Amino acid sequence: MFGFVAVGCLWWLYLDRIDEAAVERAYAGGVWELLTGFAWGYAHLAIFAGLTAVAVGIELAIGEATEG
């Protein structure tokens, strides 16, 4: 349960800082703004992987602590 709450809080902190103007510039701007928007969008994959690693690490730490 703690792992889910920790990852949920990290995700909330990440989404709280979205710059909507950057998204608008990606749609309305030129090629460079579009590529920047794609890079920002695909960077979410790294965020998902990091949050998954945190959740698995917390689960394994709890599992190791309760064995014994």
JOURTA-V589424 format. One record per helix or strand of 2 or more residues. SS is the DSSP state (~ for helix, > for strand). FROM is the first residue (numbers start at 1). TO is the last residue. If there is no record, write none. Layout:
BEGIN
SS:FROM:TO  SS:FROM:TO
END
This chain:
BEGIN
~:2:15  ~:20:28  ~:31:66
END
